[in-house]
Amino acid sequence: MLDLSKYQSIGAALKDALDQFAPQVCLIESDRERETERLTYRDFKERAHPLAKALQDSGLSTSSRAAIIMTNQSKWLISAYVIFFSGGVLVPLDYKLTPEEQWQLLKHSSASVLITEYPIWRQLAASPSRSSTTNLKTVLVTEAPPNAALSGAHRWEDFAGAGEPAFIPRSRSDIATIVYSSGTGGRPKGCMMTHENYLEQCIPFPALYPLWPGATYLSILPTNHAIDFMLGFFYPFVNGATVVHLRTLRPEYVRAVFPKYKITYVTLVPLVLKNLHKGLQTRFEALSPWKRKLFNALVAANRALTRSRPRVGLSRVLLRQVHEAFGGQLRVIIVGGAFTEPQVLRFFYDLGISVANAYGLTEACTGITVNDLKPFRADTVGKPLPGMEVRILNPDADGIGEVCVRGKTVMSGYLNEPELTAETIVDGWLMTGDLGRFDATGHLQLFGRKKNMIVTEEGKNIYPEDIEAAFEGLPVKEFCVFAANYIWPKHSMVGEQLLLVLHLEQGQTLTDELNREISARNSRLLNYKRVHGIVLFNEDFPRTASLKIKRNILAERLAQFDRASAILPL
Amino acid sequence: MRTIDQTTQEVLTLASKHFQVPANSLAPDDDFFKKLGIDSLQALELLSRLENHFGIELPDYEVQGVSDFRTLASRIQSRL
């Protein structure tokens, strides 16, 4: 790996990586069974420089904010490199958001450049939320069909300047990216990450997950997500490794890519891991009785032999067919973005496929703790990464309290939100809102959330406050959205759900018509943001002098109800 | 050439078979995530099955944000 302690910025490190690893393959793009792109680090640079020149000529300069809304593909990374090379600030946005939400974040971030894919731009351009109030000056779209209406955008592929672009240096404390961790309704939370955050985050990785030229990382998590940005871009690039992108996430094509490209590492969200788990279990159950017996014996042997540490070479021999299905070179599946159930982790570990369960927050760059697999523990999220200080604030009798983090990877704050920043980073400590404790061996165990927030299995953070806009104008006296586990604290990180609390008008009942109205509004939300049930509350909501709902007090009152009987399914 | 109504009907029939629910329980305007209680991966599985049936290729980005059968059918129809 490049010696990142010597670098001041992401752009400077990547620039050197492109020269140092010039003949190595840096990107492979595959669409179903077709390989559509294969670039060396030299090719990458040759694609990037004309784009950098053209963008610089059109005004991209120091501290310009440039947004990317793209699925995982080579042009995402080329565009991001160009932004860093030109001294700009990258604003990676989620392509899965609605056009309205994307416009809101484009405005909030004051981005002057947008780089996106044609189908996404088509939706953005047609959205009623598009207005002249944004700061956008240049829009580039990739893969637009020949006769497409570009609505003021330029074609990415044709946007090339002649001559060498200027490299703009940045310093470690400058803002490198604005990453939206969640929140699109009332309060977008744009984490301002510095160059130092990323450079420092990478430093402990080689000891845990070494990469080298020729090693392959399968990039499946959206690259706008902190984890893939780090593990599917910056970290492999500074090691000269290869990143593999898929243009489809259909499970059958994802499976085929492991043996095809001999994948070394992949990061998955728990939902995808669970799906793999289910698929493998079904296949094992279909084995004939004696084969299954033999297989179970091999799994038991593997479990016994890997009790103290993984022995991947041995496991590959013992459980050859399983490992060949994963390409035979897979070292570790990293699972992040949300909590994974221990039995799923155990299942894979027993097959000799290590799943590194880690814990991180966008606000802390990527990772805070990670399982070092010595020995494997399914019940914890591991130990703090070197350089991270983690402590438990106000522990109760069981040692459980709020997890707080300090280190060089903690963001500098939320964009345009000084108060929220002051609440979140106190004396240099990032308050995570997660409840946890350390066990005797220094492993962190998580037990739930202190905040009125849920994290879905797909790794999305949802603040119920943001969902309320969808129910605005509902014909009831008042309403409020809560995470069920916030009302009834449950020592669990899984099975979270959102609830709509209704205070009906006097004499009003929950009619079929009202139910239909709620369902209709609910269905307009993206599926992972939907409310699961209704709770009826017959008193006025407690409010502050400025009429904001006192959520914590309302939650305490709701907690008096019996959870099972209070929730009416929607 | 199928009409959009025929395509919609075939989508509903295939979805009901794939997820083993009664054929008459699904309607064109139903939200398939909610009605079938499925996640995004299961929706992608359904998509693969629909592609095989109609003999088309439907890129993931074409169905990004689609959650009802009628819109899904119209995306398929445009590629027939």
Boltz contact constraints between the chains, C-beta under 6 A:
constraints:
  - contact:
      token1: [A, 119]
      token2: [B, 61]
      max_distance: 6.0
  - contact:
      token1: [A, 248]
      token2: [B, 60]
      max_distance: 6.0
  - contact:
      token1: [A, 250]
      token2: [B, 44]
      max_distance: 6.0
  - contact:
      token1: [A, 250]
      token2: [B, 48]
      max_distance: 6.0
  - contact:
      token1: [A, 275]
      token2: [B, 41]
      max_distance: 6.0
  - contact:
      token1: [A, 523]
      token2: [B, 31]
      max_distance: 6.0
  - contact:
      token1: [A, 527]
      token2: [B, 33]
      max_distance: 6.0
